[in-house]
């Protein structure tokens, strides 16, 4: 009888561990923040998106205001087109808002940062942000540094 109680407690402990692991996985993958709230979609064109991914955060002033929903490549203009879903409660971004691909933390997670402009008209569904700054690619920076050092030596 005592071994039966131990087996039940072990089973409950393992079930609780599986539930805790599932909740941790949902929290880390940001799936829990996918909700049915109101959104509007805006797009931005970048020369280089670096390591930006679908579901990467979009933030303004350090506050998450939306998520990246799609990244496409335009063969005609040779640019990446990033679609972003912005929460409807953040619908007061001027049309001259700038979008930059920034890096957060030591692991280098990339996100889109909004810097509001000064226009009186606001972004709305389907608008495209014209003022963009692409991701900083470390390899390019190092290459430019080495190239400039090689020029100094000659």
N, C-alpha and C positions, 0 to 999 in steps of 0.2 A: 504493500500500500504506500509506503514511504517513497519507493522508487517511482511510482505512478505520479505522485505530487511533484517530484523533481522533474520528471519528463514534461509535465504540464507547464511548470515555471520556465523551463528551458525553451519550450515552444513559444510561450508568450514573450520571452526576452528576445528571441530571434525575430518574431513578428514585429515587435516594437522597433528593433534595429532596422528592419527592412523599410518600415514606414518613415523612420528618421532619415535614412539614406535617400529615399525618394524625395522627401521634402527638401533636403540639402541639394540634391541634383536640380530640382525645379528652381530653387533660389539662385544657384550659381548660373544656370543657363538663362535666367531672366524670363522664363516661360510664365512665371506667376504674374509678371507685369503685363502680359498680353490680356487686354480686357476689351469689353464691348463699349468703351466710351466713344464720344464724338471726336472725329479727327478730320483734318483737311490735309491734302497732299501738295507739297511743293517740290520742285526739282532744282538741281544745281549742276553745273558743268565744271569738271575738274580735269586738269592735264594728267594728274597722277593721284590715285586714291590710296596708294600704299597698301596697308593691311586692313583697310576699312572693310567691314563685312555687313551683310544683311543682319538686321537686329542690333547693330551698334547704336549707342545712344546719340541723340541730338540734344545739345544743352545750350543754355544761355545763362550767363552769370553763375555757372556751376550747378544749375538746376536742370534736371532732365525734363525736356519739354516734348520729346517724341522719340521716334526710332527710324532707322534707315530701313526702307521696305524693299528696295530694289537697286541693283547696280548694273547698268548696261554700258556697252561700248558703242560709240557712234563711229562707223567706218568712214563717213564723209568728212567729219571735222576732227577725227582722231582725238576724241575726248571721251571721258567717262561721264555718264549721266547718272546721278544719284537721286533716287526718289526717296522722299522723307515724309512720314506721317506725323503730323504735329497735332498735339491735343488741342481741341477746339477752345479750351479756356485760355490758350495762349494765342489769340487771334489778333493781337495788336502789334505785330512786327511790321515796321515800315517797308515799303517796296525796295528801298535802297539798303536793306540789311545785307551784311557780308557773312559768308559762310566759309569756315576754315576747317581743314582736317587737322586735328590736334591729337597729341598723345598724352595719356594719363598713366600714372603709376610707373613702377619699375619694370613691369612686364610688357609695357608698350601697347596696351589696348588703345585703339584709335577710336575717335568719336568726331562728330561734326559739331563745331561750336558756332553759334550765331552771335553776331555783333550788331545790335540794332542801329539803324541809320536815323535820319532826321526828317524824312518825308512825312507828309500828312496822310498819304494813301497807304493802305495796309495790304500785306500779302493775302491772297485768297486762293481757293481751290484751283490747282493747275498752274499757278504762276511759277516762273523760273527765276532763281536768284542769279543775278549777273555778276556780282562782286564775289569772287571766290579765291581762295588760296589753297593750293594743293598740298598734299602731305610732304613733309620733309623726309627725304630718303637719305638715310645715313651713308649709304654707299656712294651716292652722288657728291655729298659734302666731302667725304674723305678723298674721293677722286679729284675734286676741284682743288683741295688743299695740296695733294701730292703734285698735281700738275703745276700749281703756282710755285711750289718749292723747286720743281725741276727747272722752271723758267728762271728763277732767281740764281740757280747754280751755273747757268750758261753765260 
